[in-house]
Amino acid sequence: MKLAHNHLLRFLQVKNTGHEDLQVLVIISRPPIKVFTYDDWFMPHTAARLKFPYHWDEQCLQESQKDEL
């Protein structure tokens, strides 16, 4: 599996290279994103592990907290 990130479009591309099973499926609507990881295709969403904030969203979240009064 190969992951690529385009900072301008905020688009995550997942490409199956045939060397590993697909382990992550991500749908992004707008930043910041929440990435859920699943052990297999039959795992329910409530059992998925949440990776938040993701490394490219950490700066965005820190800046938004400074704007609060």
Jmol script that loads the backbone (N, CA, C; Angstrom):
load data "model"
ATOM      1  N   MET A   1       0.850  -1.164   0.000  1.00  0.00           N
ATOM      2  CA  MET A   1       0.000   0.000   0.000  1.00  0.00           C
ATOM      3  C   MET A   1       0.897   1.227   0.000  1.00  0.00           C
ATOM      4  N   LYS A   2       0.532   2.222  -0.760  1.00  0.00           N
ATOM      5  CA  LYS A   2       1.316   3.439  -0.867  1.00  0.00           C
ATOM      6  C   LYS A   2       0.403   4.630  -0.593  1.00  0.00           C
ATOM      7  N   LEU A   3       0.797   5.499   0.330  1.00  0.00           N
ATOM      8  CA  LEU A   3       0.006   6.679   0.657  1.00  0.00           C
ATOM      9  C   LEU A   3       0.736   7.925   0.174  1.00  0.00           C
ATOM     10  N   ALA A   4       0.019   8.840  -0.447  1.00  0.00           N
ATOM     11  CA  ALA A   4       0.584  10.115  -0.890  1.00  0.00           C
ATOM     12  C   ALA A   4      -0.337  11.225  -0.433  1.00  0.00           C
ATOM     13  N   HIS A   5       0.250  12.372  -0.065  1.00  0.00           N
ATOM     14  CA  HIS A   5      -0.576  13.486   0.417  1.00  0.00           C
ATOM     15  C   HIS A   5      -0.236  14.736  -0.372  1.00  0.00           C
ATOM     16  N   ASN A   6      -1.255  15.440  -0.841  1.00  0.00           N
ATOM     17  CA  ASN A   6      -1.095  16.700  -1.560  1.00  0.00           C
ATOM     18  C   ASN A   6      -1.593  17.803  -0.648  1.00  0.00           C
ATOM     19  N   HIS A   7      -0.681  18.641  -0.156  1.00  0.00           N
ATOM     20  CA  HIS A   7      -1.054  19.676   0.809  1.00  0.00           C
ATOM     21  C   HIS A   7      -1.966  20.738   0.196  1.00  0.00           C
ATOM     22  N   LEU A   8      -1.900  20.964  -1.093  1.00  0.00           N
ATOM     23  CA  LEU A   8      -2.727  22.002  -1.700  1.00  0.00           C
ATOM     24  C   LEU A   8      -4.188  21.598  -1.791  1.00  0.00           C
ATOM     25  N   LEU A   9      -4.446  20.361  -2.123  1.00  0.00           N
ATOM     26  CA  LEU A   9      -5.826  19.906  -2.315  1.00  0.00           C
ATOM     27  C   LEU A   9      -6.393  19.175  -1.103  1.00  0.00           C
ATOM     28  N   ARG A  10      -5.556  18.891  -0.111  1.00  0.00           N
ATOM     29  CA  ARG A  10      -5.999  18.104   1.040  1.00  0.00           C
ATOM     30  C   ARG A  10      -6.639  16.798   0.590  1.00  0.00           C
ATOM     31  N   PHE A  11      -5.948  16.077  -0.253  1.00  0.00           N
ATOM     32  CA  PHE A  11      -6.463  14.839  -0.838  1.00  0.00           C
ATOM     33  C   PHE A  11      -5.529  13.703  -0.479  1.00  0.00           C
ATOM     34  N   LEU A  12      -6.048  12.652   0.090  1.00  0.00           N
ATOM     35  CA  LEU A  12      -5.259  11.487   0.441  1.00  0.00           C
ATOM     36  C   LEU A  12      -5.526  10.403  -0.581  1.00  0.00           C
ATOM     37  N   GLN A  13      -4.475   9.904  -1.201  1.00  0.00           N
ATOM     38  CA  GLN A  13      -4.610   8.879  -2.229  1.00  0.00           C
ATOM     39  C   GLN A  13      -4.097   7.556  -1.671  1.00  0.00           C
ATOM     40  N   VAL A  14      -4.894   6.509  -1.798  1.00  0.00           N
ATOM     41  CA  VAL A  14      -4.486   5.182  -1.374  1.00  0.00           C
ATOM     42  C   VAL A  14      -4.346   4.329  -2.612  1.00  0.00           C
ATOM     43  N   LYS A  15      -3.156   3.745  -2.780  1.00  0.00           N
ATOM     44  CA  LYS A  15      -2.879   2.914  -3.950  1.00  0.00           C
ATOM     45  C   LYS A  15      -2.441   1.532  -3.481  1.00  0.00           C
ATOM     46  N   ASN A  16      -3.118   0.494  -3.968  1.00  0.00           N
ATOM     47  CA  ASN A  16      -2.758  -0.872  -3.627  1.00  0.00           C
ATOM     48  C   ASN A  16      -1.635  -1.315  -4.549  1.00  0.00           C
ATOM     49  N   THR A  17      -0.460  -1.537  -3.979  1.00  0.00           N
ATOM     50  CA  THR A  17       0.705  -1.944  -4.765  1.00  0.00           C
ATOM     51  C   THR A  17       0.795  -3.453  -4.926  1.00  0.00           C
ATOM     52  N   GLY A  18      -0.098  -4.210  -4.251  1.00  0.00           N
ATOM     53  CA  GLY A  18      -0.067  -5.664  -4.362  1.00  0.00           C
ATOM     54  C   GLY A  18       0.907  -6.320  -3.402  1.00  0.00           C
ATOM     55  N   HIS A  19       1.640  -5.518  -2.597  1.00  0.00           N
ATOM     56  CA  HIS A  19       2.599  -6.075  -1.656  1.00  0.00           C
ATOM     57  C   HIS A  19       2.006  -6.255  -0.258  1.00  0.00           C
ATOM     58  N   GLU A  20       0.923  -5.532   0.048  1.00  0.00           N
ATOM     59  CA  GLU A  20       0.289  -5.620   1.356  1.00  0.00           C
ATOM     60  C   GLU A  20      -1.222  -5.572   1.175  1.00  0.00           C
ATOM     61  N   ASP A  21      -1.943  -6.011   2.200  1.00  0.00           N
ATOM     62  CA  ASP A  21      -3.396  -5.859   2.200  1.00  0.00           C
ATOM     63  C   ASP A  21      -3.748  -4.418   2.512  1.00  0.00           C
ATOM     64  N   LEU A  22      -4.839  -3.938   1.968  1.00  0.00           N
ATOM     65  CA  LEU A  22      -5.304  -2.592   2.270  1.00  0.00           C
ATOM     66  C   LEU A  22      -5.773  -2.547   3.719  1.00  0.00           C
ATOM     67  N   GLN A  23      -5.202  -1.653   4.525  1.00  0.00           N
ATOM     68  CA  GLN A  23      -5.518  -1.577   5.941  1.00  0.00           C
ATOM     69  C   GLN A  23      -6.264  -0.303   6.324  1.00  0.00           C
ATOM     70  N   VAL A  24      -6.227   0.731   5.482  1.00  0.00           N
ATOM     71  CA  VAL A  24      -6.816   2.026   5.832  1.00  0.00           C
ATOM     72  C   VAL A  24      -7.725   2.497   4.703  1.00  0.00           C
ATOM     73  N   LEU A  25      -8.912   2.963   5.062  1.00  0.00           N
ATOM     74  CA  LEU A  25      -9.830   3.575   4.115  1.00  0.00           C
ATOM     75  C   LEU A  25     -10.244   4.918   4.702  1.00  0.00           C
ATOM     76  N   VAL A  26      -9.967   6.017   3.998  1.00  0.00           N
ATOM     77  CA  VAL A  26     -10.192   7.355   4.534  1.00  0.00           C
ATOM     78  C   VAL A  26     -11.079   8.140   3.583  1.00  0.00           C
ATOM     79  N   ILE A  27     -12.076   8.853   4.128  1.00  0.00           N
ATOM     80  CA  ILE A  27     -12.894   9.769   3.350  1.00  0.00           C
ATOM     81  C   ILE A  27     -12.754  11.141   3.995  1.00  0.00           C
ATOM     82  N   ILE A  28     -12.336  12.130   3.202  1.00  0.00           N
ATOM     83  CA  ILE A  28     -12.072  13.465   3.733  1.00  0.00           C
ATOM     84  C   ILE A  28     -13.097  14.449   3.181  1.00  0.00           C
ATOM     85  N   SER A  29     -13.761  15.180   4.064  1.00  0.00           N
ATOM     86  CA  SER A  29     -14.687  16.205   3.603  1.00  0.00           C
ATOM     87  C   SER A  29     -14.044  17.580   3.691  1.00  0.00           C
ATOM     88  N   ARG A  30     -13.387  17.875   4.807  1.00  0.00           N
ATOM     89  CA  ARG A  30     -12.657  19.138   4.961  1.00  0.00           C
ATOM     90  C   ARG A  30     -11.713  18.995   6.148  1.00  0.00           C
ATOM     91  N   PRO A  31     -10.630  19.743   6.166  1.00  0.00           N
ATOM     92  CA  PRO A  31      -9.696  19.641   7.289  1.00  0.00           C
ATOM     93  C   PRO A  31     -10.276  20.291   8.533  1.00  0.00           C
ATOM     94  N   PRO A  32      -9.886  19.932   9.736  1.00  0.00           N
ATOM     95  CA  PRO A  32      -8.998  18.811  10.039  1.00  0.00           C
ATOM     96  C   PRO A  32      -9.703  17.472   9.838  1.00  0.00           C
ATOM     97  N   ILE A  33      -8.925  16.445   9.567  1.00  0.00           N
ATOM     98  CA  ILE A  33      -9.505  15.133   9.291  1.00  0.00           C
ATOM     99  C   ILE A  33      -9.359  14.213  10.490  1.00  0.00           C
ATOM    100  N   LYS A  34     -10.162  13.197  10.534  1.00  0.00           N
ATOM    101  CA  LYS A  34     -10.040  12.136  11.521  1.00  0.00           C
ATOM    102  C   LYS A  34      -9.820  10.833  10.749  1.00  0.00           C
ATOM    103  N   VAL A  35      -8.727  10.157  11.045  1.00  0.00           N
ATOM    104  CA  VAL A  35      -8.369   8.921  10.364  1.00  0.00           C
ATOM    105  C   VAL A  35      -8.696   7.753  11.282  1.00  0.00           C
ATOM    106  N   PHE A  36      -9.493   6.824  10.783  1.00  0.00           N
ATOM    107  CA  PHE A  36      -9.838   5.615  11.517  1.00  0.00           C
ATOM    108  C   PHE A  36      -9.123   4.440  10.873  1.00  0.00           C
ATOM    109  N   THR A  37      -8.551   3.558  11.688  1.00  0.00           N
ATOM    110  CA  THR A  37      -7.912   2.351  11.166  1.00  0.00           C
ATOM    111  C   THR A  37      -8.727   1.134  11.587  1.00  0.00           C
ATOM    112  N   TYR A  38      -8.817   0.189  10.672  1.00  0.00           N
ATOM    113  CA  TYR A  38      -9.599  -1.037  10.869  1.00  0.00           C
ATOM    114  C   TYR A  38      -8.670  -2.239  10.724  1.00  0.00           C
ATOM    115  N   ASP A  39      -8.865  -3.259  11.546  1.00  0.00           N
ATOM    116  CA  ASP A  39      -8.066  -4.477  11.453  1.00  0.00           C
ATOM    117  C   ASP A  39      -8.436  -5.313  10.235  1.00  0.00           C
ATOM    118  N   ASP A  40      -9.717  -5.293   9.853  1.00  0.00           N
ATOM    119  CA  ASP A  40     -10.159  -6.019   8.670  1.00  0.00           C
ATOM    120  C   ASP A  40     -11.456  -5.397   8.154  1.00  0.00           C
ATOM    121  N   TRP A  41     -11.943  -5.905   7.026  1.00  0.00           N
ATOM    122  CA  TRP A  41     -13.136  -5.346   6.380  1.00  0.00           C
ATOM    123  C   TRP A  41     -14.414  -5.570   7.182  1.00  0.00           C
ATOM    124  N   PHE A  42     -14.397  -6.512   8.110  1.00  0.00           N
ATOM    125  CA  PHE A  42     -15.599  -6.858   8.863  1.00  0.00           C
ATOM    126  C   PHE A  42     -15.678  -6.146  10.214  1.00  0.00           C
ATOM    127  N   MET A  43     -14.673  -5.368  10.557  1.00  0.00           N
ATOM    128  CA  MET A  43     -14.653  -4.653  11.834  1.00  0.00           C
ATOM    129  C   MET A  43     -15.662  -3.508  11.806  1.00  0.00           C
ATOM    130  N   PRO A  44     -16.529  -3.386  12.817  1.00  0.00           N
ATOM    131  CA  PRO A  44     -17.494  -2.280  12.837  1.00  0.00           C
ATOM    132  C   PRO A  44     -16.794  -0.951  13.113  1.00  0.00           C
ATOM    133  N   HIS A  45     -17.406   0.135  12.672  1.00  0.00           N
ATOM    134  CA  HIS A  45     -16.809   1.457  12.835  1.00  0.00           C
ATOM    135  C   HIS A  45     -16.581   1.792  14.310  1.00  0.00           C
ATOM    136  N   THR A  46     -17.465   1.338  15.179  1.00  0.00           N
ATOM    137  CA  THR A  46     -17.330   1.634  16.606  1.00  0.00           C
ATOM    138  C   THR A  46     -16.091   0.989  17.225  1.00  0.00           C
ATOM    139  N   ALA A  47     -15.534  -0.032  16.580  1.00  0.00           N
ATOM    140  CA  ALA A  47     -14.337  -0.703  17.082  1.00  0.00           C
ATOM    141  C   ALA A  47     -13.053  -0.173  16.438  1.00  0.00           C
ATOM    142  N   ALA A  48     -13.166   0.709  15.455  1.00  0.00           N
ATOM    143  CA  ALA A  48     -11.985   1.247  14.762  1.00  0.00           C
ATOM    144  C   ALA A  48     -11.185   2.147  15.693  1.00  0.00           C
ATOM    145  N   ARG A  49      -9.868   2.235  15.419  1.00  0.00           N
ATOM    146  CA  ARG A  49      -8.994   3.105  16.207  1.00  0.00           C
ATOM    147  C   ARG A  49      -8.905   4.472  15.534  1.00  0.00           C
ATOM    148  N   LEU A  50      -9.011   5.527  16.326  1.00  0.00           N
ATOM    149  CA  LEU A  50      -8.963   6.891  15.816  1.00  0.00           C
ATOM    150  C   LEU A  50      -7.558   7.444  15.939  1.00  0.00           C
ATOM    151  N   LYS A  51      -7.010   7.971  14.834  1.00  0.00           N
ATOM    152  CA  LYS A  51      -5.727   8.682  14.841  1.00  0.00           C
ATOM    153  C   LYS A  51      -6.061  10.152  14.626  1.00  0.00           C
ATOM    154  N   PHE A  52      -6.091  10.935  15.727  1.00  0.00           N
ATOM    155  CA  PHE A  52      -6.445  12.350  15.631  1.00  0.00           C
ATOM    156  C   PHE A  52      -5.694  13.115  16.694  1.00  0.00           C
ATOM    157  N   PRO A  53      -5.072  14.229  16.401  1.00  0.00           N
ATOM    158  CA  PRO A  53      -4.991  14.824  15.067  1.00  0.00           C
ATOM    159  C   PRO A  53      -3.915  14.144  14.229  1.00  0.00           C
ATOM    160  N   TYR A  54      -4.102  14.150  12.940  1.00  0.00           N
ATOM    161  CA  TYR A  54      -3.107  13.608  12.029  1.00  0.00           C
ATOM    162  C   TYR A  54      -1.981  14.623  11.892  1.00  0.00           C
ATOM    163  N   HIS A  55      -0.772  14.218  11.529  1.00  0.00           N
ATOM    164  CA  HIS A  55       0.389  15.100  11.603  1.00  0.00           C
ATOM    165  C   HIS A  55       0.233  16.393  10.805  1.00  0.00           C
ATOM    166  N   TRP A  56      -0.468  16.378   9.665  1.00  0.00           N
ATOM    167  CA  TRP A  56      -0.595  17.623   8.896  1.00  0.00           C
ATOM    168  C   TRP A  56      -1.701  18.533   9.427  1.00  0.00           C
ATOM    169  N   ASP A  57      -2.495  18.080  10.379  1.00  0.00           N
ATOM    170  CA  ASP A  57      -3.531  18.914  10.989  1.00  0.00           C
ATOM    171  C   ASP A  57      -3.112  19.512  12.327  1.00  0.00           C
ATOM    172  N   GLU A  58      -2.011  19.055  12.902  1.00  0.00           N
ATOM    173  CA  GLU A  58      -1.610  19.524  14.226  1.00  0.00           C
ATOM    174  C   GLU A  58      -1.398  21.038  14.247  1.00  0.00           C
ATOM    175  N   GLN A  59      -0.723  21.591  13.233  1.00  0.00           N
ATOM    176  CA  GLN A  59      -0.486  23.033  13.189  1.00  0.00           C
ATOM    177  C   GLN A  59      -1.807  23.788  13.037  1.00  0.00           C
ATOM    178  N   CYS A  60      -2.710  23.298  12.211  1.00  0.00           N
ATOM    179  CA  CYS A  60      -4.013  23.929  12.008  1.00  0.00           C
ATOM    180  C   CYS A  60      -4.793  23.996  13.321  1.00  0.00           C
ATOM    181  N   LEU A  61      -4.778  22.947  14.109  1.00  0.00           N
ATOM    182  CA  LEU A  61      -5.498  22.924  15.373  1.00  0.00           C
ATOM    183  C   LEU A  61      -4.862  23.847  16.406  1.00  0.00           C
ATOM    184  N   GLN A  62      -3.533  23.938  16.427  1.00  0.00           N
ATOM    185  CA  GLN A  62      -2.850  24.832  17.357  1.00  0.00           C
ATOM    186  C   GLN A  62      -3.159  26.292  17.043  1.00  0.00           C
ATOM    187  N   GLU A  63      -3.206  26.651  15.756  1.00  0.00           N
ATOM    188  CA  GLU A  63      -3.495  28.028  15.362  1.00  0.00           C
ATOM    189  C   GLU A  63      -4.925  28.412  15.700  1.00  0.00           C
ATOM    190  N   SER A  64      -5.896  27.492  15.535  1.00  0.00           N
ATOM    191  CA  SER A  64      -7.293  27.812  15.823  1.00  0.00           C
ATOM    192  C   SER A  64      -7.519  28.013  17.326  1.00  0.00           C
ATOM    193  N   GLN A  65      -6.751  27.333  18.170  1.00  0.00           N
ATOM    194  CA  GLN A  65      -6.890  27.505  19.611  1.00  0.00           C
ATOM    195  C   GLN A  65      -6.393  28.877  20.061  1.00  0.00           C
ATOM    196  N   LYS A  66      -5.403  29.436  19.376  1.00  0.00           N
ATOM    197  CA  LYS A  66      -4.874  30.748  19.724  1.00  0.00           C
ATOM    198  C   LYS A  66      -5.877  31.852  19.418  1.00  0.00           C
ATOM    199  N   ASP A  67      -6.773  31.635  18.465  1.00  0.00           N
ATOM    200  CA  ASP A  67      -7.736  32.649  18.069  1.00  0.00           C
ATOM    201  C   ASP A  67      -8.879  32.798  19.064  1.00  0.00           C
ATOM    202  N   GLU A  68      -9.056  31.821  19.951  1.00  0.00           N
ATOM    203  CA  GLU A  68     -10.164  31.873  20.905  1.00  0.00           C
ATOM    204  C   GLU A  68      -9.889  32.913  21.983  1.00  0.00           C
ATOM    205  N   LEU A  69     -10.954  33.535  22.485  1.00  0.00           N
ATOM    206  CA  LEU A  69     -10.805  34.536  23.561  1.00  0.00           C
ATOM    207  C   LEU A  69     -10.805  33.892  24.920  1.00  0.00           C
TER     208      LEU A  69
END
end "model"
wireframe off; spacefill off
backbone 0.3
color backbone group
